[in-house]
Amino acid sequence: MIHSDKEADLPDKDRKFSTATNPENGLSSILRLLLQELSLFYSRDVNGLCLLYDLLHSPWLQALLKIYDCLQEFKEKKLAPATPYAQKLSHEVVELLCEAPQSPEIQELRQILQAPHYKALLSAHDTVAQKDFEPLLPPLPENIPESEEAMKIVCLVKNQQPLGATIKRHEMTGDILVARVIHGGLVERSGLLYAGDKLVEVNGVSVEGLDPEQVIHILAMSCGTIMFKVVPVSDPPLNSQKMVHVRAMMDYWPQEDPDIPCMDAGLPFQKGDILQIVDQNDALWWQARKISDLATCAGLIPSTHLLKRKQREFWWSQPNQPHTCHKSTLLISMEEEDDMKIDEKCVEADEETFESEELSEDKDEFVGYGQKFFIAGFRRSMRLCRRKSHLRQLHASVCHAGSCCSAVGAPYEEVVRCQRHPSDKHRLIVLVGPSGVGVNELRRQLIEFNPNYYQSAVPHTTRSPKSYEVNGREYHYVSKEEFESLIYSHRMLEYGEYKGHLYGTSVDAVQAVLDKGKICVMDLEPQDIQVARTNELKPYVIFIKPSNLSCMKQSRKNAKIITDYFVDMKFKDEDLQEMGEIAQKMEIQFGQFFDHVIVNDNLQDACAQLLSAIQNAQEEPQWVPTIWVSSDTQS
């Protein structure tokens, strides 16, 4: 009898369900017919039939099917807005509400209708309803020849920035083509124009027969929206290259380069600048921007291949003249020997006075309160004979400057931003500056400030130790054969000869300081910086620069130098002026290697700046040659 009750109730429930949905051929009607067929076999208790019947008769399945039928019915209907002027209607409602008696509900409704987000929603609704979001294009001509090239119309809104594209004339056809699209410019950001597109019209003016300069004039006189009619290139070029960063090893001025395709698109830079190269598709002209100004669009710079070719061509034709648009860093002036007059004067008199000053120097080289530390590398004989030796090296380098092989260097050095790991060795700190600027005094004060943390490398010499000297303290005393072996194996950062004895600083002496967990601080002549720039030492080069002449007179009024004729003679004005000129030439020739510059107009301030710079070099990310990082990864 229970089965009979189910059979009797089934048609009523099915009828109610069918009436609610009322689909013609929906899943609900199919389910109803299926349940009617199954009801005939339900009383026979066929295997599994009861389970299937209960499943198909379950309310949740019927609800899902009802939702499905409703969605199908909704899908067949075409949506149409109730009104295309909802914003106007809302404004009228607000006016009526202002005239109506005030109540909390009316005030709340007015606030909702006048809310900016609600107004924006209605504005977007009207825009879609009125279908005015499609661009209005001019109608196509009725009679289009079959040979007519496919064209496209590009509209760009010109702002204060340049469009960011260059054009050229095709050598054979005379067509005006887009030569290149500048990275970061308006054209590149729009993605509508590509290198190789043929310009047909600009703002309705045909460019056929015009020179590129005339087309540029039309663009310069245009403001607001600029409309281009172009024949698109068949295969737009894709820039899939990885961005790289380089350090400029030379100066470049587009205004002085007659070969640049577009002078206005050129990017001027100076040696030491970090450049981000964004496009190297052109073998001769790359696109780059300075990391100090990444918000601007890129500019054109000569590629490495082009610069080396121009250097070779120029030097073969005029081997003794520097190029106008890019200055080489390896051509050293013949006047350099005169620029070191202060050092050369000091050398001859130094050894004559050294014997009488041995004891005082020895005393001054011990620092510290309680535990004493010896400061190595400050003996005058070592420093001054090294500089005199470099005068001869400078002269020799000038004599070979005409050779292309020795003069052509890499104009760019690939770099990467890297931070020293706390477990790594400290970076070597190299101080560079003209004689008299205070390099050695800053180095001495730095080591005296914390001898447990800062230390100089102990130099090598072939002379015999004196009675009061200790091997490994003042010098490492080695034979001439051992010293020359270090030179031949490229283990000497600097070396020179004085009165038949060799002096120098080895890589191993620097490593001995770094292995102790200390920071090695040394001063080098600028010509030796490149020798020290290895993955093994990772030097951080700080240039100590003199201030202006008036400040130097004040800060060095009690300072003294040694000359051929006088001991402890005060600085003259010409000496200070000469110091400034030498510093300027050092920056011009070797500025690309300087990581930091400190102006020593006050010794205490300069020392504080030096401490801060060294801390940043060890703890903050720095731009270093990529080969340093890749070498670490491989090892």
SVG drawing of the C-alpha trace seen along z (x, -y; Angstrom):
<svg xmlns="http://www.w3.org/2000/svg" viewBox="-3 -81 124 89">
<polyline fill="none" stroke="black" stroke-width="0.4" points="0.0,0.0 3.0,-2.3 3.9,-1.8 0.4,-2.7 0.6,-5.9 3.9,-6.8 2.3,-6.0 -0.7,-8.2 1.4,-11.1 3.9,-11.0 1.8,-12.5 0.8,-15.5 4.4,-16.3 5.5,-15.9 2.7,-18.1 3.6,-20.8 7.3,-20.7 6.4,-20.8 4.1,-23.7 6.6,-25.7 9.3,-25.4 7.0,-24.8 9.8,-23.9 8.9,-22.5 11.8,-20.1 13.8,-20.7 15.5,-18.2 12.7,-18.5 10.1,-17.1 12.5,-14.3 12.9,-13.5 9.2,-13.4 8.6,-11.0 11.4,-8.8 9.9,-8.7 6.5,-7.7 8.1,-4.7 10.1,-3.7 6.9,-3.8 5.5,-0.8 8.5,1.3 8.9,0.0 6.3,2.4 8.2,5.4 11.2,4.6 13.7,5.0 17.3,5.0 18.6,1.4 15.5,-0.2 14.4,-1.5 17.8,-3.2 17.6,-4.8 14.0,-5.9 14.8,-7.6 17.9,-9.3 16.0,-10.8 13.2,-11.8 15.5,-13.6 14.7,-17.3 18.3,-18.5 18.5,-17.0 15.2,-18.5 16.4,-21.9 19.6,-21.7 17.6,-20.8 15.2,-23.7 18.2,-26.1 19.6,-24.6 16.2,-25.1 16.0,-28.7 19.5,-29.4 18.7,-27.9 15.6,-30.0 17.5,-33.1 20.3,-32.4 17.8,-32.4 16.6,-35.9 18.5,-39.0 19.3,-41.5 18.4,-45.1 18.9,-48.0 15.8,-49.4 17.0,-52.9 20.2,-54.2 19.9,-57.4 20.1,-56.0 22.4,-58.9 19.8,-61.5 17.0,-59.6 19.0,-59.5 19.5,-63.2 15.8,-63.8 15.1,-61.5 17.5,-63.5 15.7,-66.8 12.4,-65.3 13.8,-64.1 14.9,-67.6 11.3,-68.8 9.9,-65.9 9.5,-66.1 12.8,-65.3 13.1,-62.0 16.1,-59.8 15.2,-57.4 15.1,-60.2 18.4,-61.6 20.1,-58.2 18.7,-57.6 20.0,-61.1 23.5,-60.3 23.5,-57.0 22.4,-58.6 25.0,-61.4 27.9,-59.2 30.8,-59.4 31.0,-55.6 27.3,-55.3 27.5,-58.1 30.5,-56.4 28.5,-53.1 25.5,-54.8 27.9,-56.6 29.5,-53.2 26.0,-51.7 24.9,-54.6 28.1,-54.2 27.5,-50.5 23.8,-51.0 24.4,-53.7 27.3,-51.8 29.4,-54.9 32.6,-53.1 33.5,-52.1 35.9,-54.3 34.5,-56.4 36.5,-55.6 36.1,-57.2 34.1,-55.1 36.0,-52.9 36.0,-54.0 33.5,-52.1 35.9,-51.2 39.1,-49.7 41.6,-48.4 42.7,-44.8 46.3,-45.9 45.7,-48.3 47.9,-47.7 46.3,-46.9 46.4,-50.0 45.7,-50.8 44.9,-54.1 46.7,-54.8 45.7,-57.7 48.1,-58.8 47.6,-61.6 50.8,-63.7 51.8,-65.0 54.9,-66.8 57.1,-63.7 58.4,-62.8 56.6,-60.2 59.6,-57.8 60.2,-56.7 62.6,-57.6 61.9,-57.6 64.1,-57.1 63.8,-57.1 64.0,-53.8 67.0,-53.9 65.3,-52.2 61.6,-53.1 61.9,-56.5 59.1,-55.5 59.1,-57.0 59.5,-54.1 59.6,-53.8 63.3,-53.2 63.1,-52.2 60.7,-52.4 62.3,-53.8 61.8,-51.7 59.6,-53.4 58.2,-56.0 54.6,-56.7 54.7,-54.6 56.3,-51.6 53.8,-51.8 50.8,-52.0 52.0,-48.9 50.4,-50.3 53.5,-51.2 56.5,-49.0 59.9,-49.4 59.4,-48.8 55.8,-50.3 55.4,-52.6 54.0,-56.0 51.4,-57.1 49.7,-60.1 50.2,-62.2 47.1,-64.1 45.7,-63.8 48.8,-65.1 50.5,-62.7 54.2,-62.1 54.9,-60.8 57.9,-62.6 58.7,-64.4 62.0,-64.2 62.2,-62.8 63.0,-66.3 59.7,-67.6 57.7,-64.8 59.4,-65.6 58.4,-69.2 54.8,-68.2 54.9,-66.1 56.6,-68.9 53.8,-71.4 51.1,-68.9 49.5,-68.9 46.8,-66.8 45.7,-63.8 48.0,-62.7 46.6,-60.3 48.9,-58.1 47.9,-56.2 50.4,-53.4 51.0,-50.2 51.9,-47.7 55.1,-45.7 54.4,-42.0 56.4,-40.6 56.7,-43.0 60.1,-42.7 60.0,-41.2 62.4,-42.2 62.9,-39.0 66.4,-40.0 67.2,-40.1 68.0,-43.5 71.6,-43.9 73.4,-46.5 76.8,-47.9 79.3,-50.4 80.4,-53.0 84.2,-53.0 84.2,-56.2 82.4,-59.4 80.0,-59.8 78.3,-63.0 75.7,-62.5 76.0,-66.1 79.7,-65.5 79.0,-62.2 78.3,-62.7 77.3,-59.1 74.4,-58.9 71.1,-58.2 69.1,-60.8 71.0,-63.2 67.9,-64.1 67.4,-60.4 71.0,-60.0 71.8,-59.3 74.9,-61.2 76.8,-59.5 80.1,-59.7 82.5,-57.1 81.3,-55.3 77.6,-55.7 75.5,-52.6 73.4,-52.0 70.4,-49.6 70.6,-48.3 67.0,-47.4 67.5,-46.7 70.4,-45.2 68.6,-44.2 70.5,-46.8 74.1,-45.7 75.4,-49.3 73.0,-51.3 71.7,-50.0 68.9,-51.5 69.7,-52.2 68.8,-54.5 70.6,-55.5 69.6,-53.7 69.4,-57.1 66.5,-58.0 64.6,-54.8 61.3,-56.7 62.3,-58.3 62.3,-56.6 65.5,-55.0 68.1,-56.7 70.5,-55.5 74.1,-54.6 76.8,-53.1 77.3,-49.4 80.5,-47.8 81.2,-46.7 80.6,-50.2 82.8,-51.9 85.7,-49.6 85.5,-50.0 85.4,-53.8 88.3,-53.8 90.4,-51.6 89.6,-53.7 90.3,-57.0 93.5,-55.8 94.9,-54.4 94.3,-57.8 95.4,-60.0 97.1,-57.8 98.0,-60.7 94.7,-62.5 91.8,-61.7 88.4,-61.1 85.9,-64.0 82.8,-62.1 84.3,-59.4 87.5,-59.8 89.7,-56.7 90.7,-55.9 94.1,-54.4 95.7,-57.3 97.8,-59.0 99.2,-62.5 103.0,-63.0 102.6,-65.7 101.8,-63.1 105.5,-63.1 105.3,-66.8 102.0,-66.3 103.8,-64.3 106.3,-66.9 105.4,-66.9 106.1,-63.1 109.3,-63.3 110.6,-66.0 109.8,-63.9 111.6,-60.8 115.2,-62.2 115.1,-63.8 113.3,-61.0 116.1,-58.5 118.5,-61.2 116.2,-62.0 115.0,-58.5 117.9,-57.3 117.5,-60.1 113.8,-59.5 113.8,-55.7 113.3,-55.7 110.5,-58.3 108.8,-56.5 109.1,-53.2 107.4,-54.8 104.6,-56.3 103.8,-53.0 102.5,-51.5 98.9,-52.4 96.4,-51.2 95.7,-51.6 96.8,-48.6 97.4,-46.2 99.7,-47.7 99.4,-47.2 101.9,-47.9 100.7,-49.8 102.6,-48.5 102.9,-50.1 103.6,-53.6 107.4,-53.8 108.2,-56.7 110.8,-54.7 108.1,-52.2 105.5,-54.8 107.7,-57.3 109.8,-54.8 106.6,-53.2 105.4,-56.5 108.7,-57.2 108.6,-53.8 105.2,-54.6 106.4,-57.7 108.6,-55.5 105.6,-53.2 103.5,-56.1 106.1,-57.2 106.3,-53.7 102.6,-53.4 102.5,-56.7 105.1,-55.5 102.9,-52.5 99.6,-54.4 99.6,-54.5 99.1,-50.7 95.5,-49.8 95.8,-46.5 96.8,-48.2 94.5,-51.2 91.3,-49.6 89.5,-48.6 86.0,-47.5 83.8,-50.6 81.3,-48.9 81.7,-46.5 78.7,-44.3 77.8,-44.6 75.3,-43.2 73.9,-44.5 75.3,-42.3 75.4,-42.2 78.2,-40.7 77.2,-37.7 78.1,-38.0 80.1,-34.7 82.2,-36.0 85.5,-37.7 85.5,-41.5 86.1,-43.5 89.5,-45.2 89.3,-49.0 91.6,-50.9 92.2,-54.6 93.4,-56.7 94.3,-60.4 97.0,-62.9 100.0,-63.4 99.2,-65.8 95.5,-65.3 95.6,-63.2 95.2,-59.6 97.8,-58.2 96.6,-60.3 93.0,-59.1 94.3,-55.5 96.3,-55.9 93.4,-57.4 91.1,-54.7 93.4,-52.0 94.0,-53.8 90.3,-54.1 89.9,-50.3 93.1,-48.3 91.2,-45.1 89.0,-45.7 91.1,-47.7 94.6,-46.7 97.2,-47.4 98.9,-44.7 102.6,-44.1 104.7,-44.9 107.6,-42.9 111.2,-44.1 114.5,-42.6 116.6,-44.8 118.1,-43.4 116.2,-44.1 117.6,-46.6 118.5,-45.8 115.2,-46.9 112.9,-45.5 111.0,-42.2 110.3,-40.1 106.5,-40.2 106.0,-43.4 107.6,-46.2 108.2,-44.1 108.3,-40.6 112.0,-40.3 112.5,-38.0 115.3,-37.4 115.3,-39.1 114.5,-35.7 111.4,-35.2 110.2,-38.8 110.6,-38.3 108.8,-35.0 105.8,-36.8 105.9,-39.4 106.0,-36.7 103.1,-34.8 101.0,-38.0 100.8,-38.0 102.1,-41.6 99.5,-44.4 102.2,-47.0 106.0,-47.0 109.0,-49.3 112.7,-49.6 114.7,-52.1 118.4,-52.1 118.8,-48.6 116.0,-47.2 112.5,-46.0 109.5,-47.1 105.9,-46.0 102.6,-44.7 101.5,-41.2 98.0,-39.6 99.0,-37.1 99.7,-39.9 96.3,-41.3 94.7,-37.9 96.4,-37.3 94.6,-40.3 91.2,-39.3 91.6,-35.7 91.7,-37.1 88.2,-38.6 89.6,-42.1 89.2,-44.8 92.4,-45.5 92.9,-49.2 95.6,-50.2 96.4,-53.1 97.3,-52.5 98.4,-54.6 95.4,-54.8 97.4,-52.9 97.3,-49.8 93.6,-49.7 93.0,-47.4 95.5,-45.0 93.6,-44.8 90.1,-44.5 89.8,-40.7 87.2,-38.3 89.7,-37.3 89.9,-40.7 86.7,-42.5 88.2,-46.0 86.0,-49.0 87.8,-52.0 87.4,-55.4 88.9,-58.5 90.1,-61.2 89.6,-64.5 91.0,-67.9 88.6,-70.8 88.9,-74.2 92.0,-76.3 90.7,-78.6 89.7,-75.6 93.0,-73.9 94.9,-77.0 93.0,-77.0 93.1,-73.3 96.8,-72.8 98.3,-76.0 100.3,-73.8 100.9,-70.9 104.4,-70.3 106.2,-68.5 109.7,-67.4 111.5,-68.8 115.0,-68.5 116.2,-71.5 114.1,-71.7 112.8,-69.3 109.3,-70.0 108.6,-72.9 105.1,-74.4 102.7,-74.0 102.9,-76.8 99.9,-78.0 101.4,-76.4 101.6,-73.1 98.0,-73.2 96.9,-74.2 99.0,-71.4 97.3,-69.0 93.9,-70.0 95.0,-69.6 96.4,-66.1 93.1,-65.1 91.2,-66.4 93.3,-64.3 92.9,-61.2 89.1,-61.6 89.2,-62.0 91.4,-59.0 90.4,-56.6 87.0,-57.9 85.2,-54.8 86.9,-52.7 85.9,-54.9 83.1,-53.5 82.9,-56.5 84.4,-60.0 85.2,-61.9 86.2,-65.6 88.8,-66.1 88.1,-69.7 88.0,-68.7 90.0,-65.8 87.5,-64.7 84.5,-65.0 86.4,-63.1 87.3,-60.4 83.6,-60.0 82.6,-59.8 85.3,-57.2 83.9,-55.0 80.4,-55.3 81.5,-54.5 83.4,-51.4 80.4,-50.2 78.2,-50.6 80.7,-48.7 80.6,-45.7 76.9,-45.7 74.9,-47.4 74.2,-46.1 76.8,-47.4 77.3,-47.3 80.2,-44.9 81.5,-43.2 79.3,-40.3 82.4,-38.1 83.0,-38.4 79.6,-36.9 79.7,-34.3 83.2,-33.2 81.8,-32.7 78.9,-30.7 81.2,-28.4 83.5,-27.9"/>
</svg>
